[in-house]
Amino acid sequence: MDKQEKSFALPISRRDFMKMTGMAAAGLVMGSSIPAEAKGAATMNFGQEKLPVLYEADVCVAGGGPAGTAAAINAGRNGAKTVLIERGTALGGLAVLGCVYPFMDTHAPDSDTPYVAEIKKRLRQHGIEPFDGVTQQTWHNPETLALIYDEMCAEAGVNILYQTVLVDTVKEGAKITALIVQTIAGLAAIKAKVFVDATGDAYLARSAGVPYERGYEKTGNNQPLSFRFEMGGIDVKRLYQHVAIELKEDWCKSKPPYFEIAEAMHRKQRYKLEELMAKGVESGELTQEEAEYMQAHTIIGKNGVMSMNCPEIPVRFSATDPISYSKAVTFGRRMMHNIANYLIRHLPGFENAFISREAAMLGARESWRIRGKHYLVEDDYHNQSRFPDAVCRTAWFIDAHGEKVSEKLPKGGFYEIPYRSLVTNEIPNLLVAGRCISASFILQASMRIQPTCMSIGEAAGIAAAWGVKHKTNVNEVRWEDIPAEKRSYVSKKKD
């Protein structure tokens, strides 16, 4: 246990604390449990409380982000009775609630698994063309994407529990038997045969006793958080004229309505807008931290609106310390307003702009990561590793903000992510999907982008349903032995 953990550790175990208080999971703070008996529902004992069992499912997925939504939909499609718990009021995670836009390109050839390809197809069906004709980024629309996810879950028979927060796990032996959740009505339980941790923070896995890491092994720092937002009232044509024509900035190859601006100081690539932001530091209108990184993309279907990939909150704020994280919100919001006000005053096209939306969650690039059956490392990136049980491929560069940004792999190069990085030795009925799989800090900086997380979740859902159907522990499932036509990805040997 490190110093940071000790500062938040109770001198007694969590469950002992709950039993002492007689309120199961801190009832005075979180509210009482749902009166299940009055509803005639099934119940289970938890501490001194009798909690209602909301669902008894085949598969329970915690976290409705890119990975969790994919896992739930694919488990449902493969015949598993599935429940998905989400702490917000929309599926999609950072892509919807966090204003993380667009989906970055994996840079790997043929990396779109069937689920990823379907998302793009459905965006088109809803009037959102995701392809700009030049890059391979996926220009989605947050509100449209949330609707698509609801539709896909309904079609797959997935039961969604919104505004539901994971509190604890219940185990019998090594297996998880139930999750304790806080709902709008109080504490409740969800029972399942297989559980998928898609929380992004490996919370389910950690609460069940799975070994984990956090931060860079050399410094202990997490990647910096972001507090993204949207700005409306932008004259995109005027902005394009100024940046692309007058300043002759040519790194953004696409044109409106698909347009992007950016600057990032102290990197190899130089940007024309660096001078503008540097002047803000000189004049005292911006701090160096606020001027360090700025990026914005137009949003398809929202005329005059851009998604602002900034501010990047200083690395001294931690993604894994609840006090530091909370202070980051306040600090980041001030940075957001300072950046927005500066752009309104000084960037042509932003004269009538305004903050139209701020993210409902901070953008965490990295927090906790499990130690699973296979541990991916930086050499897997550079060596373009292949695995017989691979669930997807990617070639996104090592993008560890504040620590290391690597060169890209050669064109056509990629590495694979094995199924064994999604499962653990300790818990036989647990899968982990998304940015918190078993990988080192540096390798995780490459595999964390949303299309890759979607593909990982897709495979987790398929494997979860397969394990239930064949009465096999998911940490003993051999992905490579599942018939190829039932897998979302089949590994190919190097040429």
Salt bridges, closest charged atoms under 4 A:
ASP2 OD1 - ARG214 NH2 3.00
GLU37 OE2 - LYS50 NZ 3.62
ASP58 OD1 - LYS193 NZ 3.34
ASP105 OD2 - HIS107 ND1 3.26
ASP112 OD2 - LYS120 NZ 2.76
GLU118 OE2 - ARG77 NH2 2.71
GLU118 OE2 - ARG122 NE 2.94
GLU129 OE1 - ARG124 NE 3.04
GLU143 OE1 - LYS302 NZ 3.04
GLU143 OE2 - ARG357 NH1 3.78
GLU151 OE1 - HIS126 NE2 3.04
GLU155 OE1 - ARG122 NH2 2.61
ASP168 OD1 - ARG14 NH2 3.44
ASP168 OD1 - ARG15 NH2 3.77
ASP201 OD1 - ARG435 NH2 2.99
GLU213 OE1 - ARG369 NH2 2.89
GLU213 OE2 - ARG371 NH1 2.69
GLU217 OE2 - ARG369 NH2 3.31
GLU230 OE1 - LYS302 NZ 2.92
GLU230 OE2 - ARG357 NH1 3.02
GLU246 OE2 - ARG238 NH1 3.18
GLU246 OE1 - HIS242 ND1 2.98
GLU260 OE2 - HIS297 NE2 3.22
GLU274 OE1 - ARG270 NH2 2.51
GLU275 OE2 - LYS279 NZ 3.72
GLU285 OE1 - ARG345 NE 3.01
GLU285 OE1 - HIS346 NE2 2.84
GLU289 OE2 - ARG316 NH1 2.67
GLU292 OE2 - HIS266 ND1 2.54
GLU312 OE1 - ARG365 NH2 3.61
GLU312 OE1 - HIS401 ND1 2.51
GLU358 OE2 - ARG333 NH2 2.65
GLU366 OE2 - ARG369 NH1 2.84
GLU378 OE2 - HIS382 NE2 3.03
GLU378 OE2 - LYS404 NZ 2.40
ASP389 OD2 - ARG420 NE 2.74
ASP399 OD1 - HIS401 NE2 3.35
ASP399 OD2 - ARG448 NH2 3.11
GLU407 OE2 - LYS268 NZ 2.78
GLU480 OE2 - ARG478 NH2 3.12
ASP481 OD2 - ARG478 NE 2.59
